[in-house]
């Protein structure tokens, strides 16, 4: 009997030891700047936005520590309560080093674990070699416009430079995903760039994720979006949208598309700066071709009706407008898998989608080619 009791006792000790040694994450935080006494929150990202708080700690002597366990690695956000200071990271059961820099927030970073080292390297590459160059091109274009020096030739050069960088940026992102197959980081990156890819470009890497990562939000939502993308891809017949106009009357895209005119579906919002800057160009284009077989239907992602109506008036928009005032939950945007605005869909006379996301001189050239044969 004593022998049996001893064996049972040893089994309990062994179980306790195993339980104690289960892998955990430990986030060791270092805070630059006077932030002692502030609370740091760890939130799991839900649909790419900070959601449920899973842990917190108080900053003392410029440091904080968080410990815990995650069943599967995922994307989280660490932020300081009441401050515009934070960093995104992948929480995995491993030591993670976080630096929050209140003096230079862009220097905030998470590293020290395999997933975070991989993600940090990815972010560093895109910031230094792609985003910085794109920002420089945009800045030069804005300066030329402000000085009144923007010409069609300069605009074309700027657009060509931007497109070249964008092509390289996209190629790097796809290479990163292919070089790191079946990683939650790759799944996250693929989710974030999906709106810039064709269905074919998404399907290839999507098939490489195993069942565990395949159950993550990134892959599940991608598969759902992929089906939407196929339905509204170039070459497909347009999908109808039925919403209310500013007067409260129901109108439909089918009232205009597929009825012998080229129709541009313009997804925008009064709160969207790039949309508002693009609107004057679209107004000029519309006035030039509206009597030659060209129509525009605006689908607004506004949530404030007064702001929407004010934006229409301020930008001198005269083409049909519709919205359900649901912001990013817009049913029209969902049907066309719109993840960023401004965004456009060009439909031919028979109702077939022939182009997407044309803007500025590129849009003008396409409409001129279709209507004027130029």
FENWOSUL-V280070 format. One record per residue. RES is the residue in three letters. SS is DSSP state (hx for helix, st for strand, lp for the rest). OMEGA is omega in whole degrees, -180 to 180 (none if undefined). NEAR is the number of other C-alpha atoms within 10 Angstrom. Layout:
BEGIN
RES:SS:OMEGA:NEAR
RES:SS:OMEGA:NEAR
END
This chain:
BEGIN
UNK:lp:-180:6
UNK:hx:-180:7
UNK:hx:180:8
UNK:hx:179:9
UNK:hx:179:10
UNK:hx:179:11
UNK:hx:179:12
UNK:hx:180:12
UNK:hx:179:12
UNK:hx:178:12
UNK:hx:178:12
UNK:hx:179:12
UNK:hx:-180:12
UNK:hx:179:12
UNK:hx:-180:12
UNK:hx:180:11
UNK:hx:179:11
UNK:hx:-179:11
UNK:hx:-179:10
UNK:hx:-176:10
UNK:lp:178:9
UNK:lp:-177:9
UNK:lp:180:15
UNK:lp:168:17
UNK:st:171:18
UNK:st:-180:18
UNK:st:178:23
UNK:st:-175:17
UNK:st:175:21
UNK:st:-176:19
UNK:st:178:20
UNK:st:-178:17
UNK:lp:-178:12
UNK:lp:-178:14
UNK:lp:-179:20
UNK:lp:180:14
UNK:lp:179:12
UNK:lp:180:15
UNK:st:177:17
UNK:st:-178:24
UNK:st:173:20
UNK:st:-178:25
UNK:st:175:20
UNK:st:179:23
UNK:st:178:19
UNK:st:-176:12
UNK:lp:174:10
UNK:lp:179:14
UNK:st:179:12
UNK:st:-176:17
UNK:st:-173:14
UNK:st:175:13
UNK:st:-178:14
UNK:st:-180:11
UNK:st:176:14
UNK:st:179:19
UNK:st:178:18
UNK:st:179:18
UNK:lp:177:20
UNK:st:-178:16
UNK:lp:176:12
UNK:lp:-180:16
UNK:st:171:18
UNK:st:179:19
UNK:st:172:18
UNK:st:178:17
UNK:st:178:15
UNK:st:-178:15
UNK:lp:175:15
UNK:lp:-180:12
UNK:lp:176:8
UNK:lp:179:12
UNK:lp:178:18
UNK:st:-175:19
UNK:st:-178:20
UNK:st:177:22
UNK:st:174:19
UNK:st:179:23
UNK:st:179:19
UNK:st:-178:21
UNK:lp:178:13
UNK:lp:-179:9
UNK:lp:174:12
UNK:lp:-176:9
UNK:lp:179:18
UNK:st:179:23
UNK:st:176:20
UNK:st:-177:22
UNK:st:173:25
UNK:st:179:24
UNK:st:177:27
UNK:lp:-177:24
UNK:lp:-178:20
UNK:lp:176:18
UNK:st:-179:18
UNK:st:179:24
UNK:st:179:17
UNK:st:173:25
UNK:st:175:19
UNK:st:-174:26
UNK:st:-179:20
UNK:lp:179:19
UNK:lp:178:13
UNK:lp:-173:11
UNK:hx:-178:15
UNK:hx:178:12
UNK:hx:177:13
UNK:lp:-174:19
UNK:st:172:19
UNK:st:178:25
UNK:st:176:20
UNK:lp:175:16
UNK:lp:-176:18
UNK:hx:-177:14
UNK:hx:-178:21
UNK:hx:174:23
UNK:hx:179:17
UNK:hx:-179:18
UNK:hx:179:22
UNK:hx:179:17
UNK:hx:178:11
UNK:hx:-179:16
UNK:hx:180:13
UNK:hx:-179:11
UNK:hx:-176:15
UNK:hx:179:15
UNK:hx:-173:12
UNK:hx:-172:10
UNK:hx:-179:13
UNK:hx:-176:19
UNK:hx:180:16
UNK:hx:180:11
UNK:hx:178:17
UNK:hx:178:19
UNK:hx:179:12
UNK:hx:179:13
UNK:hx:179:17
UNK:hx:180:14
UNK:hx:179:12
UNK:hx:179:13
UNK:hx:179:18
UNK:hx:179:14
UNK:hx:178:13
UNK:hx:179:15
UNK:hx:-180:13
UNK:hx:180:10
UNK:lp:-179:8
UNK:lp:-177:9
UNK:lp:-179:13
UNK:lp:177:14
UNK:lp:177:11
UNK:hx:-180:10
UNK:hx:180:9
UNK:hx:179:13
UNK:hx:179:17
UNK:hx:180:14
UNK:hx:180:13
UNK:hx:-180:16
UNK:hx:179:18
UNK:hx:178:12
UNK:hx:-179:15
UNK:hx:180:18
UNK:hx:179:13
UNK:hx:178:12
UNK:hx:180:18
UNK:hx:179:17
UNK:hx:179:11
UNK:hx:178:13
UNK:hx:179:18
UNK:hx:180:15
UNK:hx:179:11
UNK:hx:-178:16
UNK:hx:178:18
UNK:hx:178:20
UNK:hx:179:11
UNK:hx:-180:17
UNK:hx:-179:19
UNK:hx:179:15
UNK:hx:-179:11
UNK:lp:-176:15
UNK:lp:177:17
UNK:lp:175:20
UNK:lp:178:19
UNK:hx:177:24
UNK:hx:178:24
UNK:hx:178:24
UNK:hx:178:24
UNK:hx:-179:19
UNK:hx:179:18
UNK:hx:178:24
UNK:hx:-175:21
UNK:hx:-177:14
UNK:hx:-173:14
UNK:hx:-178:18
UNK:hx:178:17
UNK:hx:-174:15
UNK:lp:174:14
UNK:lp:177:14
UNK:hx:-179:17
UNK:hx:-179:11
UNK:hx:179:13
UNK:hx:-174:20
UNK:hx:-176:14
UNK:hx:179:10
UNK:hx:-178:18
UNK:hx:-177:21
UNK:lp:-175:12
UNK:lp:-178:15
UNK:lp:-178:17
UNK:lp:-174:12
UNK:hx:-179:9
UNK:hx:179:10
UNK:hx:179:19
UNK:hx:178:20
UNK:lp:-180:12
UNK:lp:179:17
UNK:hx:-174:18
UNK:hx:-177:21
UNK:hx:179:20
UNK:hx:-179:14
UNK:hx:177:14
UNK:hx:180:22
UNK:hx:177:17
UNK:hx:-179:11
UNK:hx:-179:21
UNK:hx:178:19
UNK:hx:177:13
UNK:hx:-179:16
UNK:hx:-180:21
UNK:hx:-178:15
UNK:hx:-177:17
UNK:lp:178:19
UNK:lp:175:20
UNK:lp:-178:18
UNK:lp:179:15
UNK:lp:174:14
UNK:st:-178:18
UNK:lp:173:24
UNK:lp:-175:16
UNK:lp:175:13
UNK:lp:178:18
UNK:st:-180:16
UNK:st:-179:20
UNK:st:174:16
UNK:lp:-178:19
UNK:lp:180:17
UNK:lp:179:9
UNK:lp:179:11
UNK:lp:178:9
UNK:st:173:12
UNK:st:-177:17
UNK:st:175:17
UNK:hx:-180:23
UNK:hx:174:14
UNK:hx:-175:12
UNK:lp:-176:20
UNK:lp:179:28
UNK:lp:-178:18
UNK:lp:174:14
UNK:lp:178:13
UNK:lp:169:20
UNK:st:-176:28
UNK:st:176:25
UNK:st:174:25
UNK:st:-174:21
UNK:st:177:23
UNK:st:-174:25
UNK:st:174:25
UNK:lp:-179:26
UNK:lp:-179:23
UNK:lp:-175:15
UNK:lp:-179:14
UNK:hx:179:12
UNK:hx:178:13
UNK:hx:-177:18
UNK:hx:178:18
UNK:hx:180:12
UNK:hx:-174:15
UNK:hx:179:20
UNK:hx:178:15
UNK:hx:-179:15
UNK:hx:177:20
UNK:hx:178:16
UNK:hx:-179:11
UNK:hx:-179:18
UNK:hx:-180:21
UNK:hx:-179:14
UNK:hx:-171:12
UNK:hx:-175:16
UNK:lp:179:14
UNK:lp:-178:9
UNK:lp:178:13
UNK:lp:-179:14
UNK:st:179:22
UNK:st:175:21
UNK:st:172:26
UNK:st:180:22
UNK:st:175:22
UNK:st:-174:28
UNK:st:174:26
UNK:lp:177:26
UNK:lp:173:23
UNK:lp:178:19
UNK:lp:-175:14
UNK:hx:-179:14
UNK:hx:179:12
UNK:hx:178:14
UNK:hx:-179:22
UNK:hx:178:17
UNK:hx:179:12
UNK:hx:178:17
UNK:hx:-179:20
UNK:hx:-177:11
UNK:hx:-177:11
UNK:lp:177:16
UNK:lp:179:12
UNK:lp:-179:17
UNK:lp:179:14
UNK:lp:-177:14
UNK:st:-180:16
UNK:st:176:25
UNK:st:178:25
UNK:st:170:29
UNK:lp:177:21
UNK:lp:-179:20
UNK:lp:176:15
UNK:hx:-178:15
UNK:hx:175:16
UNK:hx:180:12
UNK:lp:-180:19
UNK:hx:178:19
UNK:hx:178:24
UNK:hx:180:23
UNK:hx:-180:13
UNK:hx:-178:16
UNK:lp:176:23
UNK:lp:-179:19
UNK:lp:-179:18
UNK:lp:180:15
UNK:lp:177:13
UNK:lp:2:18
UNK:lp:178:22
UNK:st:-177:19
UNK:st:175:23
UNK:st:-179:22
UNK:st:-175:25
UNK:st:-179:26
UNK:lp:-174:22
UNK:lp:-178:16
UNK:lp:179:14
UNK:lp:179:22
UNK:st:178:21
UNK:st:-177:23
UNK:st:179:16
UNK:st:178:17
UNK:st:172:17
UNK:lp:172:16
UNK:lp:178:19
UNK:lp:175:17
UNK:hx:-176:16
UNK:hx:180:15
UNK:hx:178:13
UNK:hx:180:20
UNK:hx:-179:16
UNK:hx:-179:14
UNK:hx:180:17
UNK:hx:178:22
UNK:hx:179:15
UNK:hx:-177:11
UNK:hx:-173:13
UNK:hx:-178:14
UNK:hx:-177:11
UNK:lp:-178:8
UNK:lp:none:9
END
